[in-house]
Amino acid sequence: MSKQESGKMEPLAESLGFLLGHTNLLKDRLLDKHLEPEDITAGQAKALFNIYRFNKNRPSDIGKSLGVDNSAITRMLDRLEKKELIKRYPAPEDRRAQLIELTDKGNETIERAMPLAKDAIAELTHALTEEEKSQLKHCLRKILASSGCAFAKEHYSVPDPSSESQE
């Protein structure tokens, strides 16, 4: 009988939310460590990657992708602009709005940062077998696909439940 069934609460350290949260925290710490040579943080790398890979060039879109509010993304973009990694320019359709683009230095930085980030993820998942990594990716894709978030809708499909039982 599980602790849930016996009426006892699951220990916090064993809850899925706690495990996901701490794994994410560890991932960001490892990213920060691996990205030190490029003088960018995990959050800054994620912002640069969103601009580089997904053509997100509105500050609000970048903020939504990172799960941060407008004031936080503005501060981050200020730091990236000070490092000469991005450039802001007025949106042609609304000069009050700003668009973001990577500078040459920003492009070079994110291209060097991507293998470093890959190394950080390899360090994070080193204890998993290839099959376990594949299963983890499958489960995470399934969660994202069923979440309804815009990014997930664009990049993942919800698995057919009938095919799930046959795997």
VMD Tcl script that builds the backbone (N, CA, C; Angstrom):
set m [mol new atoms 501]
animate dup $m
set s [atomselect $m all]
$s set {name element resname resid chain x y z} {
  {N N MET 1 A 0.851 -1.180 0.000}
  {CA C MET 1 A 0.000 0.000 0.000}
  {C C MET 1 A 0.892 1.237 0.000}
  {N N SER 2 A 0.600 2.182 -0.882}
  {CA C SER 2 A 1.405 3.398 -0.958}
  {C C SER 2 A 1.067 4.326 0.199}
  {N N LYS 3 A 1.937 5.278 0.436}
  {CA C LYS 3 A 1.696 6.256 1.498}
  {C C LYS 3 A 0.442 7.065 1.204}
  {N N GLN 4 A 0.203 7.331 -0.092}
  {CA C GLN 4 A -0.996 8.065 -0.484}
  {C C GLN 4 A -2.245 7.282 -0.090}
  {N N GLU 5 A -2.230 5.965 -0.370}
  {CA C GLU 5 A -3.395 5.133 -0.091}
  {C C GLU 5 A -3.624 4.972 1.400}
  {N N SER 6 A -2.564 4.968 2.191}
  {CA C SER 6 A -2.716 4.775 3.625}
  {C C SER 6 A -3.098 6.067 4.329}
  {N N GLY 7 A -3.224 7.166 3.571}
  {CA C GLY 7 A -3.617 8.430 4.161}
  {C C GLY 7 A -2.446 9.273 4.621}
  {N N LYS 8 A -1.237 8.755 4.543}
  {CA C LYS 8 A -0.059 9.529 4.932}
  {C C LYS 8 A 0.375 10.390 3.749}
  {N N MET 9 A 0.871 11.554 4.072}
  {CA C MET 9 A 1.356 12.450 3.017}
  {C C MET 9 A 2.701 11.973 2.500}
  {N N GLU 10 A 2.896 12.145 1.214}
  {CA C GLU 10 A 4.168 11.830 0.585}
  {C C GLU 10 A 5.209 12.835 1.092}
  {N N PRO 11 A 6.418 12.377 1.422}
  {CA C PRO 11 A 7.444 13.334 1.852}
  {C C PRO 11 A 7.707 14.360 0.750}
  {N N LEU 12 A 7.919 15.602 1.156}
  {CA C LEU 12 A 8.127 16.685 0.196}
  {C C LEU 12 A 9.225 16.351 -0.803}
  {N N ALA 13 A 10.322 15.800 -0.328}
  {CA C ALA 13 A 11.458 15.506 -1.206}
  {C C ALA 13 A 11.125 14.457 -2.256}
  {N N GLU 14 A 10.026 13.735 -2.096}
  {CA C GLU 14 A 9.617 12.720 -3.067}
  {C C GLU 14 A 8.498 13.201 -3.980}
  {N N SER 15 A 7.991 14.409 -3.740}
  {CA C SER 15 A 6.890 14.892 -4.576}
  {C C SER 15 A 7.419 15.277 -5.952}
  {N N LEU 16 A 6.600 15.089 -6.954}
  {CA C LEU 16 A 6.990 15.388 -8.330}
  {C C LEU 16 A 7.346 16.866 -8.504}
  {N N GLY 17 A 6.569 17.739 -7.896}
  {CA C GLY 17 A 6.849 19.171 -7.999}
  {C C GLY 17 A 8.211 19.532 -7.429}
  {N N PHE 18 A 8.534 18.965 -6.279}
  {CA C PHE 18 A 9.830 19.217 -5.649}
  {C C PHE 18 A 10.959 18.696 -6.531}
  {N N LEU 19 A 10.806 17.478 -7.044}
  {CA C LEU 19 A 11.846 16.882 -7.886}
  {C C LEU 19 A 12.047 17.678 -9.176}
  {N N LEU 20 A 10.948 18.077 -9.821}
  {CA C LEU 20 A 11.060 18.884 -11.043}
  {C C LEU 20 A 11.711 20.234 -10.751}
  {N N GLY 21 A 11.275 20.870 -9.673}
  {CA C GLY 21 A 11.810 22.181 -9.316}
  {C C GLY 21 A 13.298 22.143 -9.023}
  {N N HIS 22 A 13.714 21.162 -8.234}
  {CA C HIS 22 A 15.135 21.086 -7.884}
  {C C HIS 22 A 15.997 20.636 -9.057}
  {N N THR 23 A 15.445 19.804 -9.919}
  {CA C THR 23 A 16.190 19.420 -11.118}
  {C C THR 23 A 16.382 20.639 -12.016}
  {N N ASN 24 A 15.347 21.457 -12.145}
  {CA C ASN 24 A 15.447 22.681 -12.945}
  {C C ASN 24 A 16.471 23.645 -12.341}
  {N N LEU 25 A 16.463 23.769 -11.018}
  {CA C LEU 25 A 17.434 24.626 -10.338}
  {C C LEU 25 A 18.858 24.126 -10.577}
  {N N LEU 26 A 19.061 22.820 -10.456}
  {CA C LEU 26 A 20.376 22.228 -10.709}
  {C C LEU 26 A 20.802 22.462 -12.158}
  {N N LYS 27 A 19.859 22.300 -13.093}
  {CA C LYS 27 A 20.154 22.537 -14.514}
  {C C LYS 27 A 20.642 23.963 -14.726}
  {N N ASP 28 A 19.951 24.929 -14.141}
  {CA C ASP 28 A 20.351 26.326 -14.320}
  {C C ASP 28 A 21.706 26.615 -13.668}
  {N N ARG 29 A 21.984 26.001 -12.518}
  {CA C ARG 29 A 23.299 26.190 -11.881}
  {C C ARG 29 A 24.410 25.610 -12.748}
  {N N LEU 30 A 24.168 24.427 -13.312}
  {CA C LEU 30 A 25.167 23.826 -14.204}
  {C C LEU 30 A 25.357 24.672 -15.460}
  {N N LEU 31 A 24.250 25.180 -16.007}
  {CA C LEU 31 A 24.356 26.062 -17.176}
  {C C LEU 31 A 25.173 27.307 -16.837}
  {N N ASP 32 A 24.881 27.915 -15.683}
  {CA C ASP 32 A 25.643 29.097 -15.267}
  {C C ASP 32 A 27.137 28.781 -15.209}
  {N N LYS 33 A 27.473 27.633 -14.622}
  {CA C LYS 33 A 28.883 27.241 -14.486}
  {C C LYS 33 A 29.529 27.036 -15.860}
  {N N HIS 34 A 28.845 26.325 -16.735}
  {CA C HIS 34 A 29.404 26.030 -18.060}
  {C C HIS 34 A 29.476 27.269 -18.955}
  {N N LEU 35 A 28.572 28.228 -18.722}
  {CA C LEU 35 A 28.519 29.423 -19.568}
  {C C LEU 35 A 29.422 30.553 -19.082}
  {N N GLU 36 A 30.071 30.368 -17.937}
  {CA C GLU 36 A 30.964 31.408 -17.405}
  {C C GLU 36 A 31.966 31.931 -18.432}
  {N N PRO 37 A 32.592 31.062 -19.255}
  {CA C PRO 37 A 33.563 31.584 -20.230}
  {C C PRO 37 A 32.960 32.594 -21.215}
  {N N GLU 38 A 31.656 32.522 -21.434}
  {CA C GLU 38 A 30.993 33.450 -22.356}
  {C C GLU 38 A 30.440 34.677 -21.640}
  {N N ASP 39 A 30.604 34.724 -20.313}
  {CA C ASP 39 A 30.133 35.849 -19.501}
  {C C ASP 39 A 28.624 36.082 -19.643}
  {N N ILE 40 A 27.874 34.975 -19.705}
  {CA C ILE 40 A 26.412 35.066 -19.716}
  {C C ILE 40 A 25.858 34.051 -18.725}
  {N N THR 41 A 24.673 34.358 -18.213}
  {CA C THR 41 A 23.988 33.453 -17.291}
  {C C THR 41 A 23.081 32.508 -18.080}
  {N N ALA 42 A 22.544 31.526 -17.382}
  {CA C ALA 42 A 21.597 30.603 -18.014}
  {C C ALA 42 A 20.401 31.374 -18.571}
  {N N GLY 43 A 19.869 32.301 -17.794}
  {CA C GLY 43 A 18.726 33.091 -18.253}
  {C C GLY 43 A 19.047 33.926 -19.479}
  {N N GLN 44 A 20.222 34.541 -19.478}
  {CA C GLN 44 A 20.631 35.336 -20.636}
  {C C GLN 44 A 20.823 34.456 -21.863}
  {N N ALA 45 A 21.394 33.272 -21.663}
  {CA C ALA 45 A 21.569 32.341 -22.785}
  {C C ALA 45 A 20.216 31.926 -23.354}
  {N N LYS 46 A 19.240 31.699 -22.468}
  {CA C LYS 46 A 17.901 31.317 -22.937}
  {C C LYS 46 A 17.281 32.448 -23.758}
  {N N ALA 47 A 17.464 33.688 -23.308}
  {CA C ALA 47 A 16.936 34.832 -24.066}
  {C C ALA 47 A 17.618 34.928 -25.428}
  {N N LEU 48 A 18.946 34.827 -25.444}
  {CA C LEU 48 A 19.682 34.883 -26.712}
  {C C LEU 48 A 19.255 33.749 -27.638}
  {N N PHE 49 A 19.063 32.560 -27.073}
  {CA C PHE 49 A 18.664 31.410 -27.878}
  {C C PHE 49 A 17.278 31.622 -28.480}
  {N N ASN 50 A 16.361 32.206 -27.702}
  {CA C ASN 50 A 15.019 32.482 -28.227}
  {C C ASN 50 A 15.073 33.445 -29.402}
  {N N ILE 51 A 15.950 34.417 -29.337}
  {CA C ILE 51 A 16.110 35.361 -30.446}
  {C C ILE 51 A 16.759 34.649 -31.632}
  {N N TYR 52 A 17.791 33.881 -31.361}
  {CA C TYR 52 A 18.586 33.201 -32.390}
  {C C TYR 52 A 17.787 32.108 -33.098}
  {N N ARG 53 A 17.163 31.241 -32.336}
  {CA C ARG 53 A 16.550 30.032 -32.902}
  {C C ARG 53 A 15.100 30.215 -33.314}
  {N N PHE 54 A 14.342 30.954 -32.524}
  {CA C PHE 54 A 12.894 31.038 -32.743}
  {C C PHE 54 A 12.452 32.391 -33.281}
  {N N ASN 55 A 13.402 33.244 -33.634}
  {CA C ASN 55 A 13.096 34.575 -34.166}
  {C C ASN 55 A 12.152 35.364 -33.269}
  {N N LYS 56 A 12.310 35.174 -31.973}
  {CA C LYS 56 A 11.522 35.974 -31.030}
  {C C LYS 56 A 12.241 37.310 -30.921}
  {N N ASN 57 A 11.602 38.356 -31.409}
  {CA C ASN 57 A 12.291 39.636 -31.363}
  {C C ASN 57 A 11.510 40.731 -30.649}
  {N N ARG 58 A 10.383 40.378 -30.077}
  {CA C ARG 58 A 9.659 41.328 -29.235}
  {C C ARG 58 A 9.989 40.994 -27.781}
  {N N PRO 59 A 10.325 41.998 -26.992}
  {CA C PRO 59 A 10.640 41.719 -25.589}
  {C C PRO 59 A 9.551 40.915 -24.875}
  {N N SER 60 A 8.293 41.213 -25.165}
  {CA C SER 60 A 7.202 40.488 -24.499}
  {C C SER 60 A 7.203 39.006 -24.875}
  {N N ASP 61 A 7.520 38.684 -26.132}
  {CA C ASP 61 A 7.584 37.277 -26.555}
  {C C ASP 61 A 8.743 36.547 -25.875}
  {N N ILE 62 A 9.866 37.228 -25.755}
  {CA C ILE 62 A 11.020 36.632 -25.079}
  {C C ILE 62 A 10.670 36.382 -23.613}
  {N N GLY 63 A 10.061 37.374 -22.982}
  {CA C GLY 63 A 9.658 37.237 -21.581}
  {C C GLY 63 A 8.698 36.084 -21.364}
  {N N LYS 64 A 7.712 35.948 -22.256}
  {CA C LYS 64 A 6.761 34.832 -22.145}
  {C C LYS 64 A 7.472 33.494 -22.278}
  {N N SER 65 A 8.400 33.395 -23.217}
  {CA C SER 65 A 9.141 32.148 -23.412}
  {C C SER 65 A 9.936 31.767 -22.174}
  {N N LEU 66 A 10.434 32.774 -21.467}
  {CA C LEU 66 A 11.251 32.519 -20.282}
  {C C LEU 66 A 10.429 32.480 -19.003}
  {N N GLY 67 A 9.164 32.868 -19.092}
  {CA C GLY 67 A 8.315 32.876 -17.905}
  {C C GLY 67 A 8.645 34.012 -16.947}
  {N N VAL 68 A 9.070 35.146 -17.502}
  {CA C VAL 68 A 9.383 36.302 -16.655}
  {C C VAL 68 A 8.526 37.493 -17.078}
  {N N ASP 69 A 8.329 38.419 -16.149}
  {CA C ASP 69 A 7.481 39.575 -16.448}
  {C C ASP 69 A 8.245 40.620 -17.264}
  {N N ASN 70 A 7.505 41.638 -17.705}
  {CA C ASN 70 A 8.085 42.655 -18.587}
  {C C ASN 70 A 9.248 43.402 -17.946}
  {N N SER 71 A 9.142 43.717 -16.649}
  {CA C SER 71 A 10.238 44.463 -16.022}
  {C C SER 71 A 11.498 43.606 -15.924}
  {N N ALA 72 A 11.348 42.313 -15.655}
  {CA C ALA 72 A 12.515 41.420 -15.576}
  {C C ALA 72 A 13.172 41.264 -16.945}
  {N N ILE 73 A 12.373 41.127 -17.995}
  {CA C ILE 73 A 12.971 40.959 -19.325}
  {C C ILE 73 A 13.626 42.266 -19.770}
  {N N THR 74 A 13.051 43.396 -19.398}
  {CA C THR 74 A 13.669 44.684 -19.732}
  {C C THR 74 A 15.043 44.796 -19.086}
  {N N ARG 75 A 15.147 44.430 -17.801}
  {CA C ARG 75 A 16.451 44.483 -17.112}
  {C C ARG 75 A 17.450 43.532 -17.772}
  {N N MET 76 A 16.994 42.323 -18.130}
  {CA C MET 76 A 17.890 41.361 -18.776}
  {C C MET 76 A 18.365 41.897 -20.128}
  {N N LEU 77 A 17.436 42.442 -20.906}
  {CA C LEU 77 A 17.808 42.986 -22.215}
  {C C LEU 77 A 18.747 44.183 -22.070}
  {N N ASP 78 A 18.557 44.976 -21.010}
  {CA C ASP 78 A 19.489 46.082 -20.740}
  {C C ASP 78 A 20.906 45.546 -20.547}
  {N N ARG 79 A 21.043 44.465 -19.771}
  {CA C ARG 79 A 22.369 43.879 -19.528}
  {C C ARG 79 A 22.959 43.304 -20.816}
  {N N LEU 80 A 22.120 42.636 -21.617}
  {CA C LEU 80 A 22.605 42.066 -22.881}
  {C C LEU 80 A 23.015 43.164 -23.862}
  {N N GLU 81 A 22.277 44.265 -23.850}
  {CA C GLU 81 A 22.626 45.391 -24.724}
  {C C GLU 81 A 23.939 46.035 -24.261}
  {N N LYS 82 A 24.119 46.143 -22.948}
  {CA C LYS 82 A 25.359 46.708 -22.404}
  {C C LYS 82 A 26.565 45.841 -22.789}
  {N N LYS 83 A 26.352 44.524 -22.880}
  {CA C LYS 83 A 27.419 43.601 -23.296}
  {C C LYS 83 A 27.571 43.566 -24.819}
  {N N GLU 84 A 26.742 44.350 -25.510}
  {CA C GLU 84 A 26.747 44.449 -26.974}
  {C C GLU 84 A 26.386 43.126 -27.654}
  {N N LEU 85 A 25.479 42.363 -27.018}
  {CA C LEU 85 A 25.030 41.090 -27.579}
  {C C LEU 85 A 23.723 41.237 -28.348}
  {N N ILE 86 A 22.965 42.286 -28.029}
  {CA C ILE 86 A 21.708 42.567 -28.734}
  {C C ILE 86 A 21.668 44.033 -29.118}
  {N N LYS 87 A 20.742 44.322 -30.023}
  {CA C LYS 87 A 20.483 45.700 -30.443}
  {C C LYS 87 A 18.974 45.878 -30.439}
  {N N ARG 88 A 18.513 47.004 -29.935}
  {CA C ARG 88 A 17.089 47.339 -29.963}
  {C C ARG 88 A 16.854 48.326 -31.102}
  {N N TYR 89 A 15.686 48.189 -31.718}
  {CA C TYR 89 A 15.312 49.153 -32.751}
  {C C TYR 89 A 13.791 49.279 -32.760}
  {N N PRO 90 A 13.268 50.418 -33.234}
  {CA C PRO 90 A 11.816 50.618 -33.229}
  {C C PRO 90 A 11.120 49.665 -34.208}
  {N N ALA 91 A 9.954 49.181 -33.798}
  {CA C ALA 91 A 9.151 48.329 -34.681}
  {C C ALA 91 A 8.596 49.192 -35.806}
  {N N PRO 92 A 8.697 48.726 -37.061}
  {CA C PRO 92 A 8.230 49.552 -38.181}
  {C C PRO 92 A 6.739 49.878 -38.106}
  {N N GLU 93 A 5.928 48.949 -37.605}
  {CA C GLU 93 A 4.478 49.168 -37.568}
  {C C GLU 93 A 4.032 49.995 -36.362}
  {N N ASP 94 A 4.892 50.113 -35.344}
  {CA C ASP 94 A 4.563 50.882 -34.143}
  {C C ASP 94 A 5.878 51.356 -33.532}
  {N N ARG 95 A 6.238 52.587 -33.808}
  {CA C ARG 95 A 7.549 53.084 -33.386}
  {C C ARG 95 A 7.695 53.155 -31.868}
  {N N ARG 96 A 6.583 53.048 -31.132}
  {CA C ARG 96 A 6.676 53.019 -29.666}
  {C C ARG 96 A 7.183 51.667 -29.179}
  {N N ALA 97 A 6.932 50.628 -29.971}
  {CA C ALA 97 A 7.367 49.274 -29.606}
  {C C ALA 97 A 8.804 49.054 -30.064}
  {N N GLN 98 A 9.498 48.181 -29.351}
  {CA C GLN 98 A 10.874 47.866 -29.721}
  {C C GLN 98 A 10.980 46.424 -30.193}
  {N N LEU 99 A 11.909 46.205 -31.096}
  {CA C LEU 99 A 12.264 44.861 -31.534}
  {C C LEU 99 A 13.720 44.627 -31.155}
  {N N ILE 100 A 14.071 43.366 -31.026}
  {CA C ILE 100 A 15.413 42.982 -30.594}
  {C C ILE 100 A 16.051 42.139 -31.685}
  {N N GLU 101 A 17.333 42.356 -31.921}
  {CA C GLU 101 A 18.084 41.464 -32.802}
  {C C GLU 101 A 19.459 41.228 -32.191}
  {N N LEU 102 A 20.028 40.092 -32.516}
  {CA C LEU 102 A 21.375 39.789 -32.054}
  {C C LEU 102 A 22.378 40.593 -32.864}
  {N N THR 103 A 23.405 41.061 -32.198}
  {CA C THR 103 A 24.526 41.681 -32.900}
  {C C THR 103 A 25.421 40.546 -33.409}
  {N N ASP 104 A 26.427 40.896 -34.186}
  {CA C ASP 104 A 27.392 39.871 -34.611}
  {C C ASP 104 A 28.015 39.200 -33.389}
  {N N LYS 105 A 28.342 40.012 -32.389}
  {CA C LYS 105 A 28.921 39.470 -31.152}
  {C C LYS 105 A 27.918 38.541 -30.454}
  {N N GLY 106 A 26.635 38.911 -30.478}
  {CA C GLY 106 A 25.594 38.074 -29.879}
  {C C GLY 106 A 25.460 36.742 -30.595}
  {N N ASN 107 A 25.487 36.777 -31.928}
  {CA C ASN 107 A 25.436 35.532 -32.711}
  {C C ASN 107 A 26.625 34.636 -32.401}
  {N N GLU 108 A 27.806 35.224 -32.352}
  {CA C GLU 108 A 29.011 34.440 -32.050}
  {C C GLU 108 A 28.934 33.849 -30.643}
  {N N THR 109 A 28.443 34.651 -29.697}
  {CA C THR 109 A 28.339 34.191 -28.309}
  {C C THR 109 A 27.383 33.018 -28.190}
  {N N ILE 110 A 26.200 33.115 -28.790}
  {CA C ILE 110 A 25.233 32.020 -28.647}
  {C C ILE 110 A 25.713 30.777 -29.385}
  {N N GLU 111 A 26.401 30.946 -30.488}
  {CA C GLU 111 A 26.936 29.778 -31.204}
  {C C GLU 111 A 28.008 29.063 -30.385}
  {N N ARG 112 A 28.804 29.825 -29.642}
  {CA C ARG 112 A 29.795 29.192 -28.758}
  {C C ARG 112 A 29.130 28.623 -27.509}
  {N N ALA 113 A 28.037 29.250 -27.079}
  {CA C ALA 113 A 27.357 28.834 -25.850}
  {C C ALA 113 A 26.573 27.532 -26.019}
  {N N MET 114 A 26.067 27.271 -27.218}
  {CA C MET 114 A 25.232 26.070 -27.406}
  {C C MET 114 A 25.967 24.778 -27.065}
  {N N PRO 115 A 27.203 24.561 -27.509}
  {CA C PRO 115 A 27.893 23.332 -27.093}
  {C C PRO 115 A 28.171 23.298 -25.587}
  {N N LEU 116 A 28.390 24.472 -24.986}
  {CA C LEU 116 A 28.606 24.528 -23.539}
  {C C LEU 116 A 27.337 24.114 -22.798}
  {N N ALA 117 A 26.191 24.566 -23.300}
  {CA C ALA 117 A 24.909 24.186 -22.699}
  {C C ALA 117 A 24.669 22.686 -22.860}
  {N N LYS 118 A 25.033 22.167 -24.012}
  {CA C LYS 118 A 24.895 20.725 -24.244}
  {C C LYS 118 A 25.756 19.939 -23.250}
  {N N ASP 119 A 26.958 20.439 -22.977}
  {CA C ASP 119 A 27.831 19.804 -21.986}
  {C C ASP 119 A 27.200 19.838 -20.592}
  {N N ALA 120 A 26.549 20.956 -20.254}
  {CA C ALA 120 A 25.893 21.070 -18.947}
  {C C ALA 120 A 24.775 20.045 -18.815}
  {N N ILE 121 A 23.991 19.863 -19.875}
  {CA C ILE 121 A 22.900 18.884 -19.843}
  {C C ILE 121 A 23.467 17.470 -19.773}
  {N N ALA 122 A 24.567 17.228 -20.455}
  {CA C ALA 122 A 25.219 15.911 -20.373}
  {C C ALA 122 A 25.680 15.640 -18.942}
  {N N GLU 123 A 26.214 16.666 -18.285}
  {CA C GLU 123 A 26.634 16.506 -16.888}
  {C C GLU 123 A 25.428 16.234 -15.993}
  {N N LEU 124 A 24.337 16.945 -16.247}
  {CA C LEU 124 A 23.120 16.765 -15.454}
  {C C LEU 124 A 22.570 15.348 -15.582}
  {N N THR 125 A 22.623 14.793 -16.780}
  {CA C THR 125 A 21.974 13.498 -17.050}
  {C C THR 125 A 22.958 12.335 -17.142}
  {N N HIS 126 A 24.178 12.531 -16.687}
  {CA C HIS 126 A 25.210 11.493 -16.849}
  {C C HIS 126 A 24.844 10.160 -16.194}
  {N N ALA 127 A 24.012 10.181 -15.162}
  {CA C ALA 127 A 23.664 8.940 -14.459}
  {C C ALA 127 A 22.560 8.152 -15.165}
  {N N LEU 128 A 21.974 8.723 -16.212}
  {CA C LEU 128 A 20.884 8.055 -16.927}
  {C C LEU 128 A 21.423 7.277 -18.119}
  {N N THR 129 A 20.793 6.145 -18.387}
  {CA C THR 129 A 21.125 5.397 -19.602}
  {C C THR 129 A 20.491 6.117 -20.788}
  {N N GLU 130 A 20.881 5.742 -21.997}
  {CA C GLU 130 A 20.275 6.341 -23.192}
  {C C GLU 130 A 18.777 6.061 -23.222}
  {N N GLU 131 A 18.377 4.869 -22.811}
  {CA C GLU 131 A 16.950 4.534 -22.780}
  {C C GLU 131 A 16.214 5.410 -21.769}
  {N N GLU 132 A 16.809 5.634 -20.603}
  {CA C GLU 132 A 16.175 6.492 -19.595}
  {C C GLU 132 A 16.074 7.934 -20.092}
  {N N LYS 133 A 17.100 8.414 -20.779}
  {CA C LYS 133 A 17.044 9.769 -21.349}
  {C C LYS 133 A 15.926 9.867 -22.377}
  {N N SER 134 A 15.783 8.846 -23.197}
  {CA C SER 134 A 14.721 8.817 -24.203}
  {C C SER 134 A 13.346 8.812 -23.532}
  {N N GLN 135 A 13.199 8.021 -22.479}
  {CA C GLN 135 A 11.929 7.969 -21.747}
  {C C GLN 135 A 11.628 9.318 -21.088}
  {N N LEU 136 A 12.649 9.931 -20.505}
  {CA C LEU 136 A 12.466 11.232 -19.865}
  {C C LEU 136 A 12.018 12.272 -20.889}
  {N N LYS 137 A 12.676 12.309 -22.040}
  {CA C LYS 137 A 12.280 13.250 -23.095}
  {C C LYS 137 A 10.843 12.983 -23.547}
  {N N HIS 138 A 10.485 11.716 -23.681}
  {CA C HIS 138 A 9.124 11.355 -24.077}
  {C C HIS 138 A 8.118 11.891 -23.049}
  {N N CYS 139 A 8.380 11.667 -21.775}
  {CA C CYS 139 A 7.466 12.127 -20.724}
  {C C CYS 139 A 7.373 13.651 -20.697}
  {N N LEU 140 A 8.492 14.331 -20.833}
  {CA C LEU 140 A 8.477 15.793 -20.819}
  {C C LEU 140 A 7.750 16.357 -22.035}
  {N N ARG 141 A 7.961 15.755 -23.215}
  {CA C ARG 141 A 7.227 16.183 -24.417}
  {C C ARG 141 A 5.721 16.003 -24.211}
  {N N LYS 142 A 5.346 14.890 -23.610}
  {CA C LYS 142 A 3.930 14.594 -23.375}
  {C C LYS 142 A 3.314 15.638 -22.435}
  {N N ILE 143 A 4.037 15.997 -21.388}
  {CA C ILE 143 A 3.560 17.032 -20.466}
  {C C ILE 143 A 3.409 18.352 -21.210}
  {N N LEU 144 A 4.431 18.727 -21.987}
  {CA C LEU 144 A 4.377 19.984 -22.732}
  {C C LEU 144 A 3.247 19.983 -23.756}
  {N N ALA 145 A 3.099 18.883 -24.469}
  {CA C ALA 145 A 2.072 18.808 -25.516}
  {C C ALA 145 A 0.674 18.956 -24.943}
  {N N SER 146 A 0.453 18.426 -23.759}
  {CA C SER 146 A -0.886 18.487 -23.173}
  {C C SER 146 A -1.102 19.752 -22.343}
  {N N SER 147 A -0.075 20.608 -22.247}
  {CA C SER 147 A -0.166 21.798 -21.394}
  {C C SER 147 A -0.982 22.922 -22.013}
  {N N GLY 148 A -1.042 22.949 -23.332}
  {CA C GLY 148 A -1.770 24.015 -23.999}
  {C C GLY 148 A -0.963 25.286 -24.207}
  {N N CYS 149 A 0.300 25.311 -23.780}
  {CA C CYS 149 A 1.087 26.534 -23.978}
  {C C CYS 149 A 1.415 26.689 -25.465}
  {N N ALA 150 A 1.568 27.937 -25.886}
  {CA C ALA 150 A 1.754 28.241 -27.311}
  {C C ALA 150 A 2.983 27.551 -27.889}
  {N N PHE 151 A 4.105 27.574 -27.172}
  {CA C PHE 151 A 5.325 26.939 -27.672}
  {C C PHE 151 A 5.090 25.450 -27.882}
  {N N ALA 152 A 4.458 24.811 -26.912}
  {CA C ALA 152 A 4.214 23.369 -27.012}
  {C C ALA 152 A 3.292 23.052 -28.182}
  {N N LYS 153 A 2.264 23.866 -28.378}
  {CA C LYS 153 A 1.351 23.642 -29.504}
  {C C LYS 153 A 2.099 23.696 -30.829}
  {N N GLU 154 A 3.074 24.583 -30.884}
  {CA C GLU 154 A 3.839 24.783 -32.113}
  {C C GLU 154 A 4.842 23.654 -32.361}
  {N N HIS 155 A 5.372 23.055 -31.293}
  {CA C HIS 155 A 6.489 22.123 -31.441}
  {C C HIS 155 A 6.200 20.667 -31.095}
  {N N TYR 156 A 5.099 20.382 -30.399}
  {CA C TYR 156 A 4.816 19.012 -29.972}
  {C C TYR 156 A 3.371 18.665 -30.273}
  {N N SER 157 A 3.124 17.390 -30.499}
  {CA C SER 157 A 1.743 16.949 -30.669}
  {C C SER 157 A 1.381 16.073 -29.482}
  {N N VAL 158 A 0.106 16.112 -29.133}
  {CA C VAL 158 A -0.360 15.281 -28.025}
  {C C VAL 158 A -0.401 13.845 -28.513}
  {N N PRO 159 A 0.289 12.930 -27.806}
  {CA C PRO 159 A 0.297 11.526 -28.232}
  {C C PRO 159 A -1.100 10.920 -28.187}
  {N N ASP 160 A -1.367 10.035 -29.116}
  {CA C ASP 160 A -2.624 9.303 -29.163}
  {C C ASP 160 A -2.624 8.299 -28.013}
  {N N PRO 161 A -3.619 8.394 -27.091}
  {CA C PRO 161 A -3.633 7.488 -25.937}
  {C C PRO 161 A -3.658 6.011 -26.330}
  {N N SER 162 A -4.281 5.675 -27.456}
  {CA C SER 162 A -4.346 4.263 -27.855}
  {C C SER 162 A -2.972 3.740 -28.259}
  {N N SER 163 A -2.114 4.610 -28.799}
  {CA C SER 163 A -0.771 4.162 -29.182}
  {C C SER 163 A 0.152 4.101 -27.974}
  {N N GLU 164 A -0.196 4.832 -26.913}
  {CA C GLU 164 A 0.625 4.847 -25.707}
  {C C GLU 164 A 0.676 3.474 -25.050}
  {N N SER 165 A -0.445 2.775 -25.039}
  {CA C SER 165 A -0.488 1.479 -24.353}
  {C C SER 165 A 0.281 0.411 -25.116}
  {N N GLN 166 A 0.583 0.665 -26.389}
  {CA C GLN 166 A 1.282 -0.323 -27.204}
  {C C GLN 166 A 2.790 -0.148 -27.163}
  {N N GLU 167 A 3.278 0.932 -26.549}
  {CA C GLU 167 A 4.725 1.174 -26.513}
  {C C GLU 167 A 5.408 0.309 -25.496}
}
mol reanalyze $m
mol bondsrecalc $m
mol representation Tube
mol addrep $m
